[in-house]
Amino acid sequence: MKILAFESTCDETAVAVVEDGRKILSDQVFSQADLHAVYGGVVPEIASRCHVESISLLTERALETAGIERKDIDAVAVSYAPGLIGAVLVGVNFAKAAALALGVPLIPVHHIRGHIAANYLAYPELEPPFLCLAISGGNTLLVDVKDYTDMEILGQTRDDAAGECFDKTARVLGLPYPGGKPIDELSRGGDDTKYVFPIGHVADHPYDMSFSGLKTAVINLVHNAEQKGEELDRASLAASFTRAVSESLVPRTIAAAKEKGRNTLVVAGGVAANSRIRADFKAAAEREGLRLYIPPLKLCGDNGAMIGAQGYYEYLAGTRAGSDLNACATMDLNASYGG
Ligand code: KG4
């Protein structure tokens, strides 16, 4: 079954063709990051306008690269929540028109379910159940994935997402947006014990996380140093910061896997591209005897293929969007479509 999939929840316009949820026939991603970099973050209206400009061309390219014709498409899938509402609306409206024109079913996909499903594309043997940490620019969730469309949220951030914390730290250090990759590069060779940063805990909720205290601690450290005219060891600051993020994420994920009796761990989302976090997960999984899956870098960030992958399993579960499908800025990972 060939699914034409759309993703436009933030600053990537992405269109893909995926076969049977596992095989990428084409994956076209246009990142708007350079457009937003001058503002230090995503400007919603610019994102929406840019999606409008690029989505038609990307769709043509996706079909061409996949080597298929319109009549070969069996269904259309679209990321319809959560995200920047004006941005999500572009993909939703385009996908609705595409499904109508092609006369095929329309499948609504939760963006974070898509991130999790990116792993199905990279690892053919991976099947639920597993324990997943989804870490992106807007979301940080610990999820027990019982089945392809049956998930339980065990914990989540109470404030900033992990990716947001990377982006704000980068900004205060004068690094470009999005800041995760520049921080990752800066931290190499740094001493991760030089600066001590707080690791957030939420009383009575061991799997919930908090990153705003860490963000504030970095901002205060940088501003105090600037006021005193002191020079900071930027590489060590980036390394110490990343260590604090990793220590917020890795032990919690391992503990949750143990509690749920899962022996497979999956990490997903843009922050899963971080070299330190990947290495820490690898070491912890080896130590605990758990199987670990993290997508290749290309599939960590937003892409259309992940929506096509999850779209396939949503289709098998019977999920279909009606002609009234709308975009949603926020949505629980478990909310059923229309519910
Ligand atoms: O999943 P994603 O592309 O978009 C959302 O769905 O939010 O994630 C984007 C986030 C940004 O915050 C970006 O700074 C972060 O992923 N990111 C990284 C790295 N590469 C991207 N964070 C840490 N280390 C990286 N290497």
Residues whose N, C-alpha, C, O or C-beta is under 5 A from the ligand:
A	BS01	KG4	S136 G137 G138 G163 E164 F166 D167 P178 G179 G180 K181 D184 G269 G270 V271 A273 N274 S275 C300 G301 D302
